[in-house]
């Protein structure tokens, strides 16, 4: 019996996790670069950072909020509303908070003797939130590995070539979620250490930077690739 061709009613499946993945990647890379600049005493650029995070935050907050509240993918992939919607809402809200903070405190940051210490002291109260988000992302890692819901259908270009190996994409994307979660926990540690006067860069701080860059670039490139693969999937599965 021939394989049945997958048909999707795309009017019932609004999807925009392409731009979500792309801009979450940009957010992670931005955090890593700003942290590195502060650690190595480069001239801070708080208003530039604010504009960057403001643009990212508006798009991620709105798309994440809409997906979280309305579940647009409920008919075919309901779990994606949780995996992408709620995580993106959290990232977008944090981006907006960063944008507001850097814009409002730009003068204080520019004149501070130790801008890294100043910023770390202000953000230390968010440490519990960072640990909570790390736990959330770790749970998604285990769910992705066990249930293998990240596997692309055969009708999707490139990714669909691995449809017969569902564990491959499941492990790949799940590990990215885990990596971001670990970086979230390490960020909490970083704020604790950097809020002290005699802060020195540790191996774990370097690991956090590398982790943010690797996961950030993966999400950015994966999101960019999805503009091709998702368009192909739509064309291959239209009624």
N, C-alpha and C positions, 0 to 999 in steps of 0.2 A: 504494500500500500504506500503510495507517494506521501511525502511529508505535506501536511496541511499548511498552507501559506498563512502567516499571521496577518490578521486584519485588525486595525485599531481605529476606533471612532475618535479622531483627534479633537473634535468639538467637545468631547467629554473628558479630555485630558490636557488641560492647560499646563504647560511645563516650561520652567525657566531656570532649572538648576544649572544650565550652562553658564549664565552670568553669575550665579551664586558661586560656583566653583572658581571661576576666573577671579572674582574680586576677593574671595576669602584668601586665595593665594597671594594676591597683591597685599592684603592686610598683614599676612604672616611675614612676608618679605619686608614690608615697611617697619613692622615692630622690631625685626632683627636688625635692620640697618640703623634705626634710631637708637636702639640700645647700644649698638657698637659705637656710634658717634659719641654718645654720652660717656661711655666707659673710657674711651680714649681721648676725651677732653677736646673734641672738635667743636667749633662754634655752633651752638644750638640754633635751630631755625623753627621756633615754636609756631609761628603763624603759617609757615609752609606746611608743617606737620598737620596743623588744624585743618587746612584746606583739603589736604590729602585724605585724612580720616573722615572729614565731613562728606566728601563725595562718595567714598566707599560706604560710609555708614548709612546715608540716605537710601541708597539702592538696596543694600543688604537688609536693613531694617524693614523696609516696605515689602520686599519680596518674602522675607522670612515671616513677617507678621501675617501677610495674606495667606501663605501656605499653611501656617500653623493654625489659623482661625477657620479657614474655609475648606481645607483638605481637597484641593483641586485634583489630586492624583488618586482619589479614593477608589475610583472604579477599577483601575488596573493595577496600580502599585501603591496601595494605601500606606505601607510602611515608609515609603519615601517622604511622605509628609512629615513624619517624625524625624527621620534621619537628616534630611536636608532643611526642612522648614524650621525646626526648633534650634538646630545648631546655627543656622544662618541668622536667625533672630537674635541669638545671644551675641554673635560676632558683630552684627550691625549695631546693636545697642552699645556694646563696648567701644566700637569705632566712634559713635556719636559722643559718648562720654569723653573720649580722648580728644576729639575735635573741640568740644566745649572747653575742656580744661586747658589745652594748649593755647587756645585763642584768648581766653580770659586771663591767663597767668603769663602771657608772653613776656611782659616787661619784667616781672619778677624772675623768670627763668633766665632771661638775658643778663641780668645784673647779679645773679647768684654766684657766690664763689664756688659752690659745689652744686651745680644744677642736677646732677644725677641723684645726690642725696636728697635734695629738695623734692624731686619728683617721686622718689621711692618712698619717702615719708608720707606723702599724700596718697599714694596708691597701696600702701600696706593694708589698709582696711579691706581691700578687695581680695585679699589672699584666700579667704574661705570660699569666695565665689570661684576663684581660679581652681581650687582643689575640687569643688563641686563639678565644674565643667570637665575637669580631667576624668572624674569618675564617670560622667555621662559619656564621654568619648570612648573610654575604656569599655563600657557596656556595649556600645555600638560595635566595637571591635569584636567582642565575643559573639554577638548576635550575627554579625556579618560572616564570621568564620563558620559558625554552626549552621546557619540557615541558607548561606550562599545566595543572598538575594541581589548581589551586585552583578551577577552574570548577565551579559548582554544577549539579546535574541539573535538568531542567525541572520535576520534581515538588517541588522545594523552593520554598516561598513566598518572595516578594520576590527573593532571589538567583537563583532559577530563571528569572526574566524576562530575565536576561542570558545564558542558556545558549548562545545562538547567537553570543555575543561572548566566547568563552573567554579572549581576551587581556585583557579588561577587569579581571576579578577576579584573573587571574594577575598582572598588573602592579600592581594595588592592594595585594594582600597581600604580594607579593614586595618592594615598596618599603618596606612597614612592617618586614619582616625586615631589610632593608638599613639602614633608619634606626636600628633598635635596635643593629645591629652597629656603625654609625658612632659612636653614643653610647657603646658599650662602649669603643671605642678612645679617644674623647675623655675618658672617665672615667679611664683610665690616665694620660693627660696631666694631668688635673685633680689627681690624687693626687700626681704628681711636683711640680707647681707649688705646691700647697697645703701640702706638707710643709716648705716653706721659710718663713723668718721674715717676709719682706717680700712676702707674696703679694698680688697685685692681680687683680681679676676681669678676664679678657680676653674678647675677642669669641668665641673658641672655647668658653670656659666658658659664656657666655650661649647659644651655639648648642647646647651639650650639654643645658642646662636646657630649652630650647624643644623640642629633639628628643625628650627623655624625656617631656615633657608631651603632645606631639602623638601620639607612638606609643602612649603609655600610655592616653590617652583613646580613641584609635581601638580598641585592643585591648579596653578595658573595654566600650565601646558595641557593638562587633562581637560580643563574647561575650554581652552581654545580649540583643542582637537574635537571636542563634542559639538562645536558649531558645524563641523563637517559631518560627523557621524550621526548626530541627531537629525540633521536635515535629510541625510540619506535614509535614516530609519523611517522618517515621516513619509518620504516619497515611496519607499518600498512597502509600506503597510497601509496606505490610504485605501479607502473603499473604492 
